[in-house]
Amino acid sequence: MWTHLLSTTIKQCALLAKVAEGVGGGKVAKMFADPRQFHICVYRALRYIMYAPRDLIIVSDTPNVDLLFLRRGEMHASCKGRLLFSISQAGMSVGERCMLEPAESELIDFDARSRCDVLALNRSDLISAVAEHLVPDHRVKLANDLFAEMARKGEQTRQMLKLVAANASGPDKDSLTTALTDIGEKLDALKDTQAKDAMHAVIDAEQVHFTRGSIVGIGIHSQRKGP
């Protein structure tokens, strides 16, 4: 049962599926080279959300505590109502800034271009799963991957916003230029920071115990957004 459930959910989300990929770390890490119990624990915490076209998924500068993974559909990333880029690949994530310490809101808006099926994972649930089931090397791998994806998306946002602002005029140009400056300052503030410092809540999550005991129950809860 778990093989099928995980293969159609967690294993499609690269940030979660590859948490042990290429990780060494000695006897303990090798014992948990396939962190199946971590994947099961995360699966139980997932919430399924369906967004209708034009529904807002994430609003910039608004507190967000969920890491989101796209299962199907297309999201638009925008700033001040101007399209910057789209996300349509299954398994792609948004909302990585919620994993910073302290958590931060996203820099831009994300909305549903088409119907979007999304898996939502609360920040505290992810940290609890990390504490329960991941050895230190796996935690570092996860934090590095989260930080790298956040930085990649941030730089993509900066470059696309530069192009949009350059082609705008009047009040729109002023508004977009101001947004570009604000976003640039937030990105630059993390430019010389490492994942171990920016996401130490993941790496230093309080260790509860490591177990291969069975975990029962199915945890994807349905939630509908929009009218």
C-alpha positions as a printed NumPy array, in Angstrom:
array([[  0.   ,   0.   ,   0.   ],
       [  2.656,   2.52 ,   1.047],
       [  4.732,   1.963,  -2.08 ],
       [  1.833,   3.09 ,  -4.271],
       [  0.778,   5.985,  -2.022],
       [  4.294,   7.375,  -1.754],
       [  5.081,   6.909,  -5.439],
       [  2.078,   9.047,  -6.422],
       [  2.74 ,  11.801,  -3.882],
       [  6.01 ,  12.219,  -1.95 ],
       [  8.211,  10.565,  -4.565],
       [  6.982,  13.106,  -7.134],
       [  8.233,  16.   ,  -4.984],
       [ 11.979,  16.2  ,  -5.622],
       [ 12.753,  18.195,  -2.466],
       [ 11.311,  15.407,  -0.327],
       [ 12.017,  12.359,  -2.458],
       [ 15.761,  12.98 ,  -2.744],
       [ 16.442,  13.741,   0.91 ],
       [ 18.919,  10.826,   1.172],
       [ 20.314,  10.962,  -2.38 ],
       [ 24.102,  11.082,  -2.416],
       [ 24.308,  11.27 ,   1.385],
       [ 27.02 ,   9.388,   3.241],
       [ 27.633,   9.968,   6.909],
       [ 28.591,   6.64 ,   8.393],
       [ 26.74 ,   3.699,   9.877],
       [ 23.655,   5.541,  11.175],
       [ 23.081,   7.436,   7.925],
       [ 23.458,   4.227,   5.918],
       [ 20.895,   2.543,   8.151],
       [ 18.436,   5.244,   7.095],
       [ 19.658,   5.619,   3.499],
       [ 16.041,   5.172,   2.37 ],
       [ 14.119,   7.33 ,   4.885],
       [ 10.818,   5.587,   4.222],
       [  9.418,   6.384,   7.65 ],
       [ 10.124,  10.071,   7.051],
       [  8.167,   9.888,   3.788],
       [  5.263,   8.101,   5.497],
       [  5.232,  10.646,   8.325],
       [  5.186,  13.52 ,   5.821],
       [  2.46 ,  11.804,   3.794],
       [  0.238,  11.617,   6.846],
       [  0.63 ,  15.364,   7.378],
       [ -0.147,  16.395,   3.775],
       [ -3.299,  18.318,   2.968],
       [ -4.815,  18.155,  -0.503],
       [ -6.088,  21.516,  -1.782],
       [ -7.831,  22.185,  -5.08 ],
       [ -7.644,  25.729,  -6.469],
       [-10.002,  26.903,  -9.204],
       [ -8.709,  29.121, -12.041],
       [ -7.801,  32.632, -10.805],
       [ -7.782,  31.558,  -7.146],
       [ -4.957,  33.132,  -5.159],
       [ -2.609,  30.474,  -3.82 ],
       [ -0.006,  32.625,  -2.058],
       [ -0.221,  36.365,  -1.49 ],
       [  3.047,  38.278,  -1.174],
       [  3.917,  39.861,   2.162],
       [  1.245,  37.746,   3.864],
       [  2.253,  35.23 ,   6.559],
       [  2.552,  31.742,   5.118],
       [  3.287,  28.538,   7.02 ],
       [  2.835,  25.985,   4.236],
       [  5.257,  24.486,   1.757],
       [  3.21 ,  23.701,  -1.362],
       [  3.808,  21.08 ,  -4.053],
       [  2.008,  21.166,  -7.393],
       [  0.43 ,  17.865,  -8.447],
       [ -1.262,  19.091, -11.607],
       [ -2.252,  22.353, -13.23 ],
       [ -0.451,  25.633, -13.873],
       [  0.43 ,  28.423, -11.442],
       [  1.291,  31.989, -12.383],
       [  3.87 ,  33.971, -10.44 ],
       [  3.214,  37.699, -10.57 ],
       [  4.117,  41.03 ,  -9.012],
       [  1.739,  43.996,  -8.962],
       [ -0.499,  42.073, -11.349],
       [  2.279,  41.523, -13.924],
       [  3.105,  37.951, -14.946],
       [  6.702,  36.952, -14.24 ],
       [  6.77 ,  33.195, -14.887],
       [  4.619,  30.087, -14.661],
       [  4.965,  26.747, -12.887],
       [  3.436,  23.632, -14.406],
       [  5.834,  20.772, -13.682],
       [  4.398,  18.246, -11.237],
       [  6.309,  18.155,  -7.974],
       [  7.546,  21.764,  -8.142],
       [  7.332,  23.66 ,  -4.864],
       [  6.422,  27.18 ,  -3.776],
       [  6.51 ,  28.754,  -0.344],
       [ 10.073,  27.783,   0.628],
       [ 10.542,  31.023,   2.566],
       [  8.267,  29.651,   5.28 ],
       [ 11.157,  27.343,   6.207],
       [ 13.484,  30.242,   7.014],
       [ 14.152,  30.975,  10.67 ],
       [ 12.191,  33.026,  11.455],
       [  9.636,  32.217,   8.753],
       [  9.178,  34.871,   6.06 ],
       [  6.36 ,  35.625,   3.632],
       [  6.787,  35.131,  -0.094],
       [  8.094,  37.959,  -2.281],
       [  5.488,  37.642,  -5.044],
       [  1.964,  36.343,  -5.645],
       [  1.078,  32.889,  -6.929],
       [ -2.337,  32.165,  -8.429],
       [ -3.989,  29.328, -10.309],
       [ -3.932,  29.746, -14.08 ],
       [ -5.926,  26.528, -14.473],
       [ -7.367,  24.167, -11.909],
       [ -4.46 ,  23.33 ,  -9.595],
       [ -4.206,  20.292,  -7.349],
       [ -1.738,  21.056,  -4.592],
       [ -0.236,  19.172,  -1.656],
       [  0.308,  21.423,   1.359],
       [  2.779,  20.635,   4.128],
       [  2.778,  22.762,   7.258],
       [  6.171,  24.022,   8.397],
       [  5.794,  22.58 ,  11.897],
       [  4.744,  19.177,  10.537],
       [  7.827,  19.015,   8.328],
       [ 10.115,  19.972,  11.216],
       [  8.485,  17.321,  13.403],
       [  9.011,  14.667,  10.721],
       [ 12.644,  15.732,  10.366],
       [ 13.164,  15.486,  14.122],
       [ 11.566,  12.065,  14.24 ],
       [ 13.143,  10.343,  11.274],
       [ 16.144,  12.089,   9.698],
       [ 19.777,  11.75 ,  10.697],
       [ 21.953,  14.92 ,  10.58 ],
       [ 23.309,  14.359,   7.061],
       [ 19.792,  14.01 ,   5.675],
       [ 18.693,  17.168,   7.479],
       [ 21.559,  19.129,   5.943],
       [ 20.67 ,  17.771,   2.479],
       [ 17.035,  18.814,   2.885],
       [ 17.937,  22.296,   4.183],
       [ 20.446,  22.826,   1.357],
       [ 17.909,  21.756,  -1.274],
       [ 15.182,  23.993,   0.17 ],
       [ 17.558,  26.943,   0.341],
       [ 18.845,  26.364,  -3.2  ],
       [ 15.322,  26.215,  -4.642],
       [ 14.343,  29.369,  -2.75 ],
       [ 17.432,  31.171,  -4.07 ],
       [ 16.832,  29.94 ,  -7.642],
       [ 13.235,  31.131,  -7.603],
       [ 14.268,  34.419,  -6.021],
       [ 16.834,  35.148,  -8.73 ],
       [ 14.335,  34.168, -11.427],
       [ 11.898,  36.634,  -9.864],
       [ 14.504,  39.4  ,  -9.843],
       [ 15.501,  38.933, -13.482],
       [ 11.943,  38.698, -14.804],
       [ 10.819,  41.69 , -12.736],
       [ 13.684,  43.738, -14.205],
       [ 12.396,  42.998, -17.705],
       [  8.79 ,  43.774, -16.806],
       [  9.726,  47.043, -15.069],
       [ 11.94 ,  48.12 , -17.991],
       [  8.989,  47.777, -20.387],
       [  6.458,  49.514, -18.135],
       [  5.645,  53.212, -18.048],
       [  4.09 ,  55.819, -15.785],
       [  2.809,  54.835, -12.326],
       [  3.156,  51.132, -13.175],
       [  6.872,  51.552, -13.797],
       [  7.325,  53.371, -10.493],
       [  5.423,  50.684,  -8.606],
       [  7.343,  47.85 , -10.242],
       [ 10.693,  49.578,  -9.726],
       [  9.929,  50.015,  -6.034],
       [  8.957,  46.346,  -5.78 ],
       [ 12.176,  45.351,  -7.553],
       [ 14.228,  47.339,  -5.054],
       [ 12.412,  45.807,  -2.069],
       [ 12.723,  42.271,  -3.419],
       [ 16.374,  42.814,  -4.327],
       [ 17.166,  43.933,  -0.773],
       [ 15.543,  40.823,   0.702],
       [ 17.399,  38.546,  -1.711],
       [ 20.714,  40.275,  -1.085],
       [ 20.213,  39.929,   2.67 ],
       [ 20.427,  36.151,   2.239],
       [ 23.062,  36.158,  -0.499],
       [ 25.996,  35.399,   1.791],
       [ 23.978,  33.195,   4.144],
       [ 24.234,  29.427,   4.206],
       [ 21.336,  27.022,   4.608],
       [ 22.647,  25.851,   7.976],
       [ 22.144,  29.389,   9.303],
       [ 19.007,  30.439,   7.418],
       [ 17.163,  27.128,   7.914],
       [ 18.646,  25.906,  11.168],
       [ 15.151,  24.897,  12.367],
       [ 15.393,  22.007,   9.883],
       [ 18.948,  21.015,  10.759],
       [ 18.616,  21.478,  14.53 ],
       [ 15.108,  20.046,  14.933],
       [ 14.896,  18.397,  18.34 ],
       [ 15.684,  14.73 ,  17.894],
       [ 12.947,  12.516,  19.298],
       [ 14.018,   9.048,  18.259],
       [ 14.815,   6.944,  15.219],
       [ 12.574,   3.958,  14.62 ],
       [ 11.547,   1.549,  11.944],
       [  8.271,   0.87 ,  13.725],
       [  5.187,   0.774,  11.547],
       [  3.111,   3.9  ,  11.058],
       [ -0.543,   3.396,  10.265],
       [ -3.163,   5.676,   8.792],
       [ -3.575,   7.707,   5.657],
       [ -3.142,  11.416,   5.966],
       [ -4.095,  13.405,   2.876],
       [ -6.928,  15.673,   3.964],
       [ -9.01 ,  17.373,   1.3  ],
       [ -9.515,  21.097,   1.273],
       [-11.205,  23.247,  -1.375],
       [-10.192,  26.835,  -2.05 ],
       [-12.28 ,  29.392,  -3.828],
       [-16.041,  29.607,  -4.489]])
